Amino acid sequence: MKAQRLKGWLVSGCVAVLTSLFFLFLGIPLVGLLFRESPSAIWQELLQPDIFQALQLSLVTTTFSTLLACLFGLPVAYLLARKRFFGRGLLETLVTVPTVLPPVVAGVALLLTFGRMGLLGHYLSLLHITIPFTTVAVVMAQTFIAAPFFVNSAKAGLEQLDRRYELAAYTLRASPLYAFVHVTLPLIRPALLSGIGLCWARALGEFGATITFAGNFPGTTQTMPIAVYIASESDLDKSIALAVVLLAVSFGILLTLRLGQRIHKSG
């Protein structure tokens, strides 16, 4: 008994030490970032026109990319969650690839597809349509990288939903569309909100694909992550101010999602 108790203490001690080291590894750099500059200094940096432009552009493009992810991602999630067909596993893998693909590689792929001499860009050029190095390119890069977070979250919610609720709606002569909108969507709302939040936060922090496909043009394609990178080479205070804003927004979104999930479970 004493040997087993001692073994249990050792295991618990190892778990506590490893867990503490892990959270210290994550937390100390973030704390150091928050306390590097005073709030007043950060606020003064944020009032600069170029930083405000980057913040405004990021918020607008991130919102558009999230809307596009929801518009196209919800049907994809429904298809993958409810239908069984040949090649389904390949499509599931394709949806997940952008989450593990280096963002720079995604940017190169988009450039080779929509660039002037790209697979599709060549034909767009004939119509005098240019996508690379524009605000549209920023939205496309963000959507490419962030949309899978919404799709996978919505898909998980649909897979966990008991289909008896939908079948009950069908027995009451509800159409499939009516049942989906008025029964299915409200029941998977936590998964949808979680997917929207993760998608928005990931789009806000997108850097590699954006700078490769959209470039760095202040007011047009320079998002906050790009501004952080550019400022870190010449103006550390400006870089820290932008980094703190990104950290605060991302942390706030994730914390809100966690609290919302707890409230939903307790309700």
Secondary structure, DSSP 8 states (H G I E B T S, - for coil): -HHHHHHHHHHHHHHHHHHHHHHHHHHHHHHHHHTSS-HHHHHHHHTSHHHHHHHHHHHHHHHHHHHHHHHHHHHHHHHHHH---TTHHHHHHHHHHHHHS-HHHHHHHHHHHHSTTSTTHHHHHHTT---TTSHHHHHHHHHHHHHHHHHHHHHHHHHHS-THHHHHHHHTT--HHHHIIIIIHHHTHHHHHHHHHHHHHHHHT--HHHHHHT---TTTT--HHHHHHHHHTT-HHHHHHHHHHHHHHHHHHHHHHHHHHHHHHH-
